[in-house]
């Protein structure tokens, strides 16, 4: 006998008092009947009418948008972007909050994740509780930092470029993204038609004038003739296997950080905020304090950002091993660091390659894992190497907190933690935790 289909509550409206912020760009509220709502476009302490966007009678929680604000928070502002709000673009979570309030909300999320997943207070994590703005991002009220140097536009069936709605494949066409960096905006992606394309990614390097467009055609789609407002190289994502191929122009862009130039090929990873790479290198090096002759590891090393900074500082008698899973990123890292005899870059998953290297000890370690974190197996292996300091760069506070709990089990504790608002207007936040063996005194 089949179960009866769940009764959808989408469209149902509830008047609710908005509770604390939660990880993911929403706040928690409860209906009079005790149902949990995750409410977007709201702020803690507000009274709103929340319209359900996802969930049914049997759901553990419901997702909702605040469609009417009955009692507003003092932190609320009119969203500067016309595409922000219920049912519109899903790219920004906090356009309706003052910049200082956005950073406080992110700080509350970090604190909650640390407590819930790692059992740590901010003091125990070595964190002062603040989220620092990125350089140049302190702007007058109503102005939005144009920071996003990489924007992936979705294309609707009519060929118009836009951004996806929250938790949806539906496209919100836009004529301008306010958080896009000037180098992206000047390409004029939104002014063009993109027939037969699924996505158009625009990349504007901050270390050079390099501009790149990465096109993903719909199944069977043919590439358009790309004529944009600035010189640009064009890449294509293959339908067959997702590989990226050069159509014309350079296959890479050039970025700058820590007084070095880095080649980043075929749409590869680089920090999106123009100030992020330098800021993170500085935070990591200040925390690790590399010494001449150190043996250093750079895990999930990408194109070699931290490996290059480490190689400069450990000197001729030191050594750096980088591990990265992406084949193209490894090629770039080897190219970028070819003038260092003391640097070796290995390709493969960290959890597979690290045990095969034969390395039994290291002095300092940097890891910058993907959003899912490093995981228990890798953390245990790292702890066994006896490094005097480990720098953990995290783009997700939940993954960071989980891994800090694993480090604690393995004898390491956070010495300091710093948080940076490298993704203004969104719920994302970057953290740098410096770990040391637990028996060391502060």
C-alpha positions as a Markdown table, in Angstrom:
| # | Residue | x | y | z |
|---|---|---|---|---|
| 1 | Unk | 0.0 | 0.0 | 0.0 |
| 2 | Unk | 1.5 | 3.4 | -1.0 |
| 3 | Unk | 1.7 | 6.2 | 1.4 |
| 4 | Unk | -0.5 | 9.2 | 0.7 |
| 5 | Unk | 1.4 | 12.1 | -0.9 |
| 6 | Unk | 2.6 | 14.8 | 1.5 |
| 7 | Unk | 0.4 | 17.9 | 1.6 |
| 8 | Unk | 2.4 | 20.8 | 0.3 |
| 9 | Unk | 2.4 | 24.0 | 2.4 |
| 10 | Unk | 4.0 | 26.1 | -0.3 |
| 11 | Unk | 2.3 | 29.5 | -0.5 |
| 12 | Unk | 0.9 | 29.3 | 3.1 |
| 13 | Unk | 1.6 | 32.4 | 5.1 |
| 14 | Unk | 2.4 | 32.7 | 8.8 |
| 15 | Unk | 2.9 | 35.7 | 11.0 |
| 16 | Unk | 6.0 | 35.0 | 13.1 |
| 17 | Unk | 8.6 | 36.5 | 15.4 |
| 18 | Unk | 12.0 | 36.0 | 13.8 |
| 19 | Unk | 14.6 | 34.3 | 16.0 |
| 20 | Unk | 18.3 | 33.9 | 15.7 |
| 21 | Unk | 20.4 | 33.7 | 12.5 |
| 22 | Unk | 21.2 | 30.3 | 11.2 |
| 23 | Unk | 24.0 | 28.9 | 8.9 |
| 24 | Unk | 22.8 | 29.4 | 5.3 |
| 25 | Unk | 21.6 | 33.0 | 4.9 |
| 26 | Unk | 18.3 | 32.7 | 6.9 |
| 27 | Unk | 16.9 | 33.1 | 10.3 |
| 28 | Unk | 14.9 | 30.7 | 12.5 |
| 29 | Unk | 11.3 | 31.3 | 13.4 |
| 30 | Unk | 8.4 | 29.1 | 14.8 |
| 31 | Unk | 4.8 | 29.2 | 14.0 |
| 32 | Unk | 2.2 | 29.3 | 16.8 |
| 33 | Unk | 1.8 | 25.5 | 16.2 |
| 34 | Unk | 5.6 | 25.0 | 16.8 |
| 35 | Unk | 6.6 | 24.5 | 13.2 |
| 36 | Unk | 10.2 | 25.5 | 12.4 |
| 37 | Unk | 10.6 | 28.0 | 9.6 |
| 38 | Unk | 13.9 | 29.0 | 7.9 |
| 39 | Unk | 13.1 | 32.5 | 6.8 |
| 40 | Unk | 15.1 | 34.5 | 4.2 |
| 41 | Unk | 14.9 | 38.2 | 3.8 |
| 42 | Unk | 14.3 | 38.6 | 7.6 |
| 43 | Unk | 16.5 | 39.8 | 10.5 |
| 44 | Unk | 16.5 | 38.6 | 14.1 |
| 45 | Unk | 13.9 | 40.3 | 16.3 |
| 46 | Unk | 11.6 | 41.3 | 13.4 |
| 47 | Unk | 7.9 | 40.4 | 13.1 |
| 48 | Unk | 7.1 | 39.4 | 9.6 |
| 49 | Unk | 4.6 | 37.6 | 7.4 |
| 50 | Unk | 6.5 | 34.5 | 6.1 |
| 51 | Unk | 5.4 | 32.7 | 3.0 |
| 52 | Unk | 6.4 | 29.1 | 2.6 |
| 53 | Unk | 8.6 | 28.4 | -0.4 |
| 54 | Unk | 9.5 | 24.7 | 0.3 |
| 55 | Unk | 8.1 | 21.9 | 2.5 |
| 56 | Unk | 4.9 | 20.2 | 3.5 |
| 57 | Unk | 2.9 | 18.8 | 6.4 |
| 58 | Unk | 5.4 | 16.0 | 7.1 |
| 59 | Unk | 8.6 | 18.1 | 6.7 |
| 60 | Unk | 11.0 | 18.6 | 9.6 |
| 61 | Unk | 11.2 | 22.3 | 8.8 |
| 62 | Unk | 9.8 | 24.7 | 6.2 |
| 63 | Unk | 11.6 | 27.2 | 4.1 |
| 64 | Unk | 10.0 | 30.6 | 3.7 |
| 65 | Unk | 10.5 | 34.2 | 2.6 |
| 66 | Unk | 9.6 | 37.3 | 4.6 |
| 67 | Unk | 7.1 | 38.9 | 2.2 |
| 68 | Unk | 5.8 | 41.6 | 4.6 |
| 69 | Unk | 7.8 | 43.2 | 7.5 |
| 70 | Unk | 5.4 | 44.2 | 10.3 |
| 71 | Unk | 8.1 | 45.3 | 12.8 |
| 72 | Unk | 11.5 | 46.1 | 11.3 |
| 73 | Unk | 15.0 | 45.7 | 12.9 |
| 74 | Unk | 17.1 | 48.8 | 13.3 |
| 75 | Unk | 19.6 | 46.9 | 11.2 |
| 76 | Unk | 17.3 | 46.8 | 8.2 |
| 77 | Unk | 17.9 | 48.9 | 5.1 |
| 78 | Unk | 16.2 | 49.1 | 1.7 |
| 79 | Unk | 18.0 | 46.5 | -0.5 |
| 80 | Unk | 20.2 | 48.5 | -2.9 |
| 81 | Unk | 19.8 | 45.9 | -5.6 |
| 82 | Unk | 16.5 | 45.8 | -7.6 |
| 83 | Unk | 16.9 | 42.1 | -8.1 |
| 84 | Unk | 17.2 | 41.3 | -4.4 |
| 85 | Unk | 14.1 | 40.1 | -2.5 |
| 86 | Unk | 11.6 | 37.2 | -2.2 |
| 87 | Unk | 11.4 | 35.2 | -5.4 |
| 88 | Unk | 14.2 | 37.1 | -7.1 |
| 89 | Unk | 17.9 | 36.5 | -7.5 |
| 90 | Unk | 19.4 | 34.1 | -5.0 |
| 91 | Unk | 22.9 | 35.4 | -5.1 |
| 92 | Unk | 22.8 | 37.8 | -2.1 |
| 93 | Unk | 21.4 | 36.8 | 1.3 |
| 94 | Unk | 21.9 | 40.1 | 3.3 |
| 95 | Unk | 21.2 | 43.0 | 0.9 |
| 96 | Unk | 18.5 | 44.1 | 3.4 |
| 97 | Unk | 21.0 | 44.4 | 6.3 |
| 98 | Unk | 23.5 | 47.2 | 7.2 |
| 99 | Unk | 27.1 | 46.1 | 6.5 |
| 100 | Unk | 28.0 | 46.1 | 10.2 |
| 101 | Unk | 25.0 | 44.0 | 10.9 |
| 102 | Unk | 25.9 | 41.5 | 8.2 |
| 103 | Unk | 29.3 | 41.0 | 9.8 |
| 104 | Unk | 27.7 | 40.5 | 13.2 |
| 105 | Unk | 25.3 | 37.9 | 11.8 |
| 106 | Unk | 28.2 | 36.0 | 10.3 |
| 107 | Unk | 30.0 | 36.2 | 13.6 |
| 108 | Unk | 26.9 | 34.7 | 15.4 |
| 109 | Unk | 26.9 | 31.9 | 12.9 |
| 110 | Unk | 30.6 | 31.1 | 13.4 |
| 111 | Unk | 30.1 | 31.2 | 17.2 |
| 112 | Unk | 27.1 | 28.9 | 17.0 |
| 113 | Unk | 28.9 | 26.4 | 14.7 |
| 114 | Unk | 32.0 | 26.3 | 17.0 |
| 115 | Unk | 29.8 | 25.7 | 20.1 |
| 116 | Unk | 27.5 | 23.1 | 18.5 |
| 117 | Unk | 30.1 | 21.1 | 16.4 |
| 118 | Unk | 33.4 | 21.6 | 18.3 |
| 119 | Unk | 32.2 | 22.5 | 21.8 |
| 120 | Unk | 34.3 | 25.7 | 21.7 |
| 121 | Unk | 33.5 | 29.2 | 23.0 |
| 122 | Unk | 35.0 | 32.1 | 21.0 |
| 123 | Unk | 37.6 | 32.5 | 23.8 |
| 124 | Unk | 38.6 | 28.8 | 23.6 |
| 125 | Unk | 39.0 | 29.2 | 19.8 |
| 126 | Unk | 41.3 | 32.2 | 20.3 |
| 127 | Unk | 38.8 | 34.4 | 18.5 |
| 128 | Unk | 37.7 | 37.9 | 19.6 |
| 129 | Unk | 34.2 | 37.4 | 18.0 |
| 130 | Unk | 34.6 | 39.9 | 15.2 |
| 131 | Unk | 34.4 | 39.5 | 11.5 |
| 132 | Unk | 36.7 | 41.9 | 9.8 |
| 133 | Unk | 35.8 | 43.7 | 6.6 |
| 134 | Unk | 38.0 | 43.2 | 3.6 |
| 135 | Unk | 40.3 | 46.1 | 2.5 |
| 136 | Unk | 38.4 | 48.8 | 0.6 |
| 137 | Unk | 35.0 | 47.4 | 1.5 |
| 138 | Unk | 34.0 | 50.0 | 4.1 |
| 139 | Unk | 31.6 | 52.1 | 2.1 |
| 140 | Unk | 28.8 | 54.7 | 2.8 |
| 141 | Unk | 25.3 | 53.4 | 3.6 |
| 142 | Unk | 23.5 | 52.3 | 0.5 |
| 143 | Unk | 26.7 | 51.6 | -1.5 |
| 144 | Unk | 27.6 | 48.0 | -2.3 |
| 145 | Unk | 31.1 | 46.7 | -2.6 |
| 146 | Unk | 31.8 | 45.5 | -6.2 |
| 147 | Unk | 34.0 | 42.6 | -5.2 |
| 148 | Unk | 33.0 | 39.6 | -7.3 |
| 149 | Unk | 35.8 | 39.0 | -9.9 |
| 150 | Unk | 34.2 | 35.8 | -11.1 |
| 151 | Unk | 30.5 | 35.7 | -11.9 |
| 152 | Unk | 28.7 | 32.7 | -13.4 |
| 153 | Unk | 25.6 | 33.9 | -15.3 |
| 154 | Unk | 22.8 | 31.4 | -16.0 |
| 155 | Unk | 21.1 | 31.8 | -19.3 |
| 156 | Unk | 17.3 | 31.5 | -19.7 |
| 157 | Unk | 15.6 | 29.8 | -22.7 |
| 158 | Unk | 15.4 | 33.1 | -24.5 |
| 159 | Unk | 19.2 | 33.5 | -24.3 |
| 160 | Unk | 19.2 | 36.3 | -21.6 |
| 161 | Unk | 21.9 | 36.3 | -19.0 |
| 162 | Unk | 20.9 | 36.4 | -15.4 |
| 163 | Unk | 21.4 | 34.8 | -12.0 |
| 164 | Unk | 19.5 | 31.8 | -10.5 |
| 165 | Unk | 16.8 | 32.2 | -8.0 |
| 166 | Unk | 17.4 | 30.7 | -4.5 |
| 167 | Unk | 17.4 | 26.9 | -4.5 |
| 168 | Unk | 16.1 | 26.9 | -8.1 |
| 169 | Unk | 17.1 | 26.4 | -11.7 |
| 170 | Unk | 14.9 | 29.4 | -12.7 |
| 171 | Unk | 16.8 | 32.3 | -14.0 |
| 172 | Unk | 16.3 | 36.0 | -13.0 |
| 173 | Unk | 17.5 | 38.1 | -15.9 |
| 174 | Unk | 19.6 | 41.1 | -14.8 |
| 175 | Unk | 21.0 | 44.1 | -16.5 |
| 176 | Unk | 23.7 | 44.6 | -13.8 |
| 177 | Unk | 25.0 | 42.7 | -10.8 |
| 178 | Unk | 25.9 | 45.2 | -8.1 |
| 179 | Unk | 28.5 | 42.9 | -6.5 |
| 180 | Unk | 30.3 | 42.1 | -9.7 |
| 181 | Unk | 33.8 | 43.7 | -9.9 |
| 182 | Unk | 34.2 | 46.5 | -12.5 |
| 183 | Unk | 36.3 | 44.2 | -14.7 |
| 184 | Unk | 33.4 | 41.8 | -15.0 |
| 185 | Unk | 30.8 | 44.6 | -15.5 |
| 186 | Unk | 32.8 | 46.2 | -18.3 |
| 187 | Unk | 32.5 | 43.0 | -20.4 |
| 188 | Unk | 28.8 | 43.7 | -20.9 |
| 189 | Unk | 27.7 | 40.1 | -20.5 |
| 190 | Unk | 24.1 | 41.1 | -19.6 |
| 191 | Unk | 23.7 | 43.2 | -22.7 |
| 192 | Unk | 24.3 | 40.3 | -25.1 |
| 193 | Unk | 22.1 | 37.4 | -26.2 |
| 194 | Unk | 23.5 | 34.0 | -25.5 |
| 195 | Unk | 21.4 | 31.6 | -27.6 |
| 196 | Unk | 22.0 | 27.8 | -27.0 |
| 197 | Unk | 24.2 | 28.6 | -23.9 |
| 198 | Unk | 23.5 | 27.2 | -20.4 |
| 199 | Unk | 25.9 | 29.3 | -18.5 |
| 200 | Unk | 28.4 | 32.2 | -19.2 |
| 201 | Unk | 31.2 | 32.7 | -16.6 |
| 202 | Unk | 33.0 | 36.0 | -16.6 |
| 203 | Unk | 36.5 | 36.3 | -15.0 |
| 204 | Unk | 38.3 | 39.6 | -14.4 |
| 205 | Unk | 41.8 | 39.1 | -13.0 |
| 206 | Unk | 42.9 | 41.6 | -10.5 |
| 207 | Unk | 46.6 | 41.0 | -11.0 |
| 208 | Unk | 46.5 | 42.0 | -14.7 |
| 209 | Unk | 44.1 | 43.2 | -17.3 |
| 210 | Unk | 43.3 | 39.6 | -18.4 |
| 211 | Unk | 39.6 | 38.9 | -19.0 |
| 212 | Unk | 38.1 | 35.5 | -19.7 |
| 213 | Unk | 34.7 | 34.1 | -20.6 |
| 214 | Unk | 33.9 | 30.4 | -20.0 |
| 215 | Unk | 30.9 | 29.2 | -22.1 |
| 216 | Unk | 28.9 | 26.1 | -21.3 |
| 217 | Unk | 26.5 | 25.3 | -24.2 |
| 218 | Unk | 23.2 | 23.5 | -23.8 |
| 219 | Unk | 23.2 | 19.9 | -25.1 |
| 220 | Unk | 24.0 | 20.1 | -28.8 |
| 221 | Unk | 24.4 | 23.9 | -28.6 |
| 222 | Unk | 26.8 | 25.8 | -30.9 |
| 223 | Unk | 29.1 | 28.5 | -29.6 |
| 224 | Unk | 28.0 | 32.1 | -30.5 |
| 225 | Unk | 30.4 | 34.6 | -32.0 |
| 226 | Unk | 31.6 | 36.4 | -28.9 |
| 227 | Unk | 31.9 | 40.2 | -29.3 |
| 228 | Unk | 32.2 | 41.9 | -26.0 |
| 229 | Unk | 33.1 | 45.4 | -24.9 |
| 230 | Unk | 36.7 | 44.5 | -23.9 |
| 231 | Unk | 39.4 | 42.1 | -25.3 |
| 232 | Unk | 38.6 | 38.7 | -23.8 |
| 233 | Unk | 39.8 | 35.1 | -24.1 |
| 234 | Unk | 37.0 | 32.5 | -24.6 |
| 235 | Unk | 36.9 | 29.0 | -23.2 |
| 236 | Unk | 34.3 | 26.2 | -23.8 |
| 237 | Unk | 33.1 | 23.5 | -21.4 |
| 238 | Unk | 32.7 | 20.2 | -23.2 |
| 239 | Unk | 29.3 | 18.6 | -22.8 |
| 240 | Unk | 30.9 | 15.1 | -23.0 |
| 241 | Unk | 33.1 | 15.2 | -19.9 |
| 242 | Unk | 33.1 | 18.7 | -18.5 |
| 243 | Unk | 36.6 | 19.5 | -19.6 |
| 244 | Unk | 37.5 | 23.0 | -20.5 |
| 245 | Unk | 39.1 | 24.0 | -23.9 |
| 246 | Unk | 40.4 | 27.2 | -25.3 |
| 247 | Unk | 38.5 | 28.7 | -28.2 |
| 248 | Unk | 40.6 | 31.8 | -28.6 |
| 249 | Unk | 43.0 | 34.0 | -26.6 |
| 250 | Unk | 45.0 | 32.9 | -23.6 |
| 251 | Unk | 44.0 | 29.7 | -21.7 |
| 252 | Unk | 44.8 | 31.4 | -18.4 |
| 253 | Unk | 44.6 | 34.7 | -16.5 |
| 254 | Unk | 47.4 | 36.2 | -14.5 |
| 255 | Unk | 46.8 | 37.0 | -10.8 |
| 256 | Unk | 49.1 | 38.7 | -8.3 |
| 257 | Unk | 49.6 | 38.0 | -4.6 |
| 258 | Unk | 52.5 | 38.3 | -2.1 |
| 259 | Unk | 54.6 | 40.1 | -4.9 |
| 260 | Unk | 54.3 | 37.0 | -7.2 |
| 261 | Unk | 52.4 | 36.4 | -10.4 |
| 262 | Unk | 50.3 | 33.3 | -10.6 |
| 263 | Unk | 48.9 | 31.7 | -13.8 |
| 264 | Unk | 45.4 | 30.4 | -13.3 |
| 265 | Unk | 44.3 | 28.3 | -16.2 |
| 266 | Unk | 41.0 | 27.3 | -17.8 |
| 267 | Unk | 38.7 | 28.9 | -15.3 |
| 268 | Unk | 40.6 | 27.4 | -12.4 |
| 269 | Unk | 40.2 | 28.4 | -8.7 |
| 270 | Unk | 41.4 | 31.7 | -7.4 |
| 271 | Unk | 40.0 | 33.8 | -4.5 |
| 272 | Unk | 37.0 | 35.8 | -5.8 |
| 273 | Unk | 37.4 | 38.9 | -3.7 |
| 274 | Unk | 40.2 | 41.1 | -5.2 |
| 275 | Unk | 41.8 | 41.6 | -1.7 |
| 276 | Unk | 41.4 | 38.0 | -0.5 |
| 277 | Unk | 44.6 | 36.4 | -1.8 |
| 278 | Unk | 47.0 | 38.9 | -0.2 |
| 279 | Unk | 44.9 | 39.1 | 3.0 |
| 280 | Unk | 44.9 | 35.3 | 3.5 |
| 281 | Unk | 48.6 | 34.9 | 2.7 |
| 282 | Unk | 49.3 | 37.6 | 5.3 |
| 283 | Unk | 47.0 | 36.0 | 8.0 |
| 284 | Unk | 48.5 | 32.5 | 7.3 |
| 285 | Unk | 52.1 | 33.6 | 7.4 |
| 286 | Unk | 51.6 | 35.7 | 10.6 |
| 287 | Unk | 50.0 | 32.7 | 12.2 |
| 288 | Unk | 52.6 | 30.1 | 11.1 |
| 289 | Unk | 55.7 | 32.2 | 11.5 |
| 290 | Unk | 57.8 | 30.0 | 9.0 |
| 291 | Unk | 61.5 | 29.6 | 9.8 |
| 292 | Unk | 64.4 | 29.0 | 7.5 |
| 293 | Unk | 64.9 | 25.3 | 6.9 |
| 294 | Unk | 61.3 | 24.3 | 7.7 |
| 295 | Unk | 59.5 | 21.4 | 6.1 |
| 296 | Unk | 56.1 | 22.7 | 5.0 |
| 297 | Unk | 53.0 | 21.2 | 3.5 |
| 298 | Unk | 50.4 | 23.0 | 1.4 |
| 299 | Unk | 47.3 | 20.8 | 1.1 |
| 300 | Unk | 44.6 | 21.5 | -1.5 |
| 301 | Unk | 47.2 | 23.9 | -2.9 |
| 302 | Unk | 45.4 | 25.0 | -6.0 |
| 303 | Unk | 47.8 | 26.9 | -8.3 |
| 304 | Unk | 50.3 | 27.3 | -5.5 |
| 305 | Unk | 49.3 | 30.5 | -3.6 |
| 306 | Unk | 50.4 | 29.4 | -0.2 |
| 307 | Unk | 53.2 | 27.1 | -1.4 |
| 308 | Unk | 54.8 | 30.1 | -3.1 |
| 309 | Unk | 54.6 | 32.2 | 0.1 |
| 310 | Unk | 56.0 | 29.4 | 2.1 |
| 311 | Unk | 58.9 | 28.7 | -0.3 |
| 312 | Unk | 59.9 | 32.4 | -0.1 |
| 313 | Unk | 60.1 | 32.1 | 3.7 |
| 314 | Unk | 61.6 | 28.7 | 4.4 |
| 315 | Unk | 64.7 | 29.4 | 2.3 |
| 316 | Unk | 67.1 | 27.2 | 0.4 |
| 317 | Unk | 67.4 | 24.7 | 3.2 |
| 318 | Unk | 63.6 | 24.3 | 3.6 |
| 319 | Unk | 61.2 | 22.3 | 1.5 |
| 320 | Unk | 57.5 | 22.6 | 0.5 |
| 321 | Unk | 55.2 | 19.9 | -0.7 |
| 322 | Unk | 51.9 | 20.8 | -2.3 |
| 323 | Unk | 49.1 | 18.4 | -3.0 |
| 324 | Unk | 46.2 | 19.2 | -5.3 |
| 325 | Unk | 43.6 | 17.0 | -7.0 |
| 326 | Unk | 43.0 | 19.2 | -10.1 |
| 327 | Unk | 45.2 | 18.2 | -13.1 |
| 328 | Unk | 45.2 | 21.7 | -14.6 |
| 329 | Unk | 45.8 | 23.4 | -11.3 |
| 330 | Unk | 48.8 | 21.2 | -10.7 |
| 331 | Unk | 50.2 | 22.1 | -14.1 |
| 332 | Unk | 49.7 | 25.8 | -13.1 |
| 333 | Unk | 51.3 | 25.3 | -9.7 |
| 334 | Unk | 54.4 | 23.7 | -11.2 |
| 335 | Unk | 54.7 | 26.5 | -13.7 |
| 336 | Unk | 54.1 | 29.2 | -11.1 |
| 337 | Unk | 56.7 | 27.8 | -8.7 |
| 338 | Unk | 59.3 | 26.5 | -11.2 |
| 339 | Unk | 62.0 | 28.8 | -9.9 |
| 340 | Unk | 61.9 | 27.1 | -6.5 |
| 341 | Unk | 63.9 | 23.8 | -6.5 |
| 342 | Unk | 62.6 | 23.2 | -3.0 |
| 343 | Unk | 59.0 | 23.0 | -4.0 |
| 344 | Unk | 57.3 | 19.7 | -5.1 |
| 345 | Unk | 53.7 | 19.5 | -6.3 |
| 346 | Unk | 51.9 | 16.2 | -6.3 |
| 347 | Unk | 48.5 | 15.5 | -8.0 |
| 348 | Unk | 45.7 | 13.5 | -6.4 |
| 349 | Unk | 43.3 | 13.6 | -3.5 |
| 350 | Unk | 45.0 | 14.6 | -0.2 |
| 351 | Unk | 43.7 | 11.6 | 1.7 |
| 352 | Unk | 45.2 | 9.3 | -0.9 |
| 353 | Unk | 48.5 | 11.1 | -1.8 |
| 354 | Unk | 49.6 | 12.2 | 1.7 |
| 355 | Unk | 50.1 | 8.7 | 3.1 |
| 356 | Unk | 51.9 | 7.7 | -0.1 |
| 357 | Unk | 54.6 | 10.5 | 0.2 |
| 358 | Unk | 56.5 | 8.7 | 3.0 |
| 359 | Unk | 56.5 | 12.0 | 4.9 |
| 360 | Unk | 56.4 | 11.2 | 8.7 |
| 361 | Unk | 57.0 | 14.7 | 10.0 |
| 362 | Unk | 56.5 | 18.3 | 9.1 |
| 363 | Unk | 57.2 | 21.7 | 10.8 |
| 364 | Unk | 54.3 | 23.7 | 9.5 |
| 365 | Unk | 51.1 | 22.9 | 7.5 |
| 366 | Unk | 48.6 | 24.9 | 5.5 |
| 367 | Unk | 45.3 | 23.4 | 4.4 |
| 368 | Unk | 42.6 | 25.1 | 2.4 |
| 369 | Unk | 40.1 | 22.4 | 1.8 |
| 370 | Unk | 36.9 | 22.6 | -0.3 |
| 371 | Unk | 33.6 | 23.5 | 1.4 |
| 372 | Unk | 33.1 | 20.0 | 2.8 |
| 373 | Unk | 36.3 | 20.3 | 4.9 |
| 374 | Unk | 39.2 | 17.9 | 5.3 |
| 375 | Unk | 37.5 | 15.1 | 7.3 |
| 376 | Unk | 38.6 | 12.9 | 10.2 |
| 377 | Unk | 41.0 | 10.7 | 8.2 |
| 378 | Unk | 43.1 | 13.6 | 6.9 |
| 379 | Unk | 43.0 | 15.5 | 10.2 |
| 380 | Unk | 44.3 | 12.4 | 12.0 |
| 381 | Unk | 47.1 | 11.9 | 9.5 |
| 382 | Unk | 48.1 | 15.6 | 9.8 |
| 383 | Unk | 48.2 | 15.5 | 13.6 |
| 384 | Unk | 50.5 | 12.5 | 13.4 |
| 385 | Unk | 53.2 | 14.6 | 11.6 |
| 386 | Unk | 53.8 | 16.7 | 14.7 |
| 387 | Unk | 53.8 | 20.1 | 13.1 |
| 388 | Unk | 54.4 | 23.0 | 15.6 |
| 389 | Unk | 51.7 | 25.0 | 13.8 |
| 390 | Unk | 48.9 | 24.3 | 11.3 |
| 391 | Unk | 47.0 | 27.0 | 9.4 |
| 392 | Unk | 43.4 | 26.0 | 8.4 |
| 393 | Unk | 41.8 | 28.3 | 5.8 |
| 394 | Unk | 38.0 | 27.7 | 5.8 |
| 395 | Unk | 35.2 | 29.0 | 3.6 |
| 396 | Unk | 32.5 | 27.1 | 5.6 |
| 397 | Unk | 32.3 | 27.6 | 9.4 |
| 398 | Unk | 30.4 | 24.2 | 9.9 |
| 399 | Unk | 33.2 | 22.3 | 8.1 |
| 400 | Unk | 35.8 | 24.2 | 10.1 |
| 401 | Unk | 34.1 | 23.4 | 13.4 |
| 402 | Unk | 33.8 | 19.7 | 12.6 |
| 403 | Unk | 37.4 | 19.5 | 11.7 |
| 404 | Unk | 38.5 | 21.4 | 14.8 |
| 405 | Unk | 36.7 | 18.7 | 16.8 |
| 406 | Unk | 38.7 | 16.1 | 15.0 |
| 407 | Unk | 41.9 | 18.0 | 15.6 |
| 408 | Unk | 41.0 | 18.2 | 19.3 |
| 409 | Unk | 40.6 | 14.4 | 19.4 |
| 410 | Unk | 44.1 | 14.2 | 17.8 |
| 411 | Unk | 45.8 | 16.5 | 20.3 |
| 412 | Unk | 45.6 | 19.9 | 18.5 |
| 413 | Unk | 43.8 | 23.0 | 19.6 |
| 414 | Unk | 43.2 | 26.5 | 18.0 |
| 415 | Unk | 45.7 | 29.1 | 19.1 |
| 416 | Unk | 44.0 | 31.9 | 17.2 |
| 417 | Unk | 41.0 | 32.2 | 14.8 |
| 418 | Unk | 40.3 | 35.2 | 12.6 |
| 419 | Unk | 37.2 | 35.8 | 10.4 |
| 420 | Unk | 37.1 | 37.9 | 7.3 |
| 421 | Unk | 34.1 | 39.2 | 5.3 |
| 422 | Unk | 35.4 | 38.3 | 1.8 |
| 423 | Unk | 31.8 | 37.7 | 0.5 |
| 424 | Unk | 29.8 | 40.9 | 1.3 |
| 425 | Unk | 26.0 | 40.7 | 0.9 |
| 426 | Unk | 26.1 | 36.9 | 1.0 |
| 427 | Unk | 26.1 | 34.5 | 4.0 |
| 428 | Unk | 29.6 | 33.2 | 3.2 |
| 429 | Unk | 32.6 | 34.0 | 5.4 |
| 430 | Unk | 36.2 | 33.1 | 5.4 |
| 431 | Unk | 38.1 | 32.0 | 8.5 |
| 432 | Unk | 41.8 | 31.3 | 9.3 |
| 433 | Unk | 42.5 | 29.1 | 12.3 |
| 434 | Unk | 46.0 | 28.6 | 13.6 |
| 435 | Unk | 46.4 | 25.3 | 15.5 |
| 436 | Unk | 49.1 | 24.0 | 17.8 |
| 437 | Unk | 49.7 | 20.9 | 19.9 |
| 438 | Unk | 47.4 | 21.1 | 22.9 |
| 439 | Unk | 50.1 | 20.6 | 25.5 |
| 440 | Unk | 51.8 | 23.9 | 24.4 |
| 441 | Unk | 50.9 | 26.8 | 26.6 |
| 442 | Unk | 49.4 | 30.0 | 25.1 |
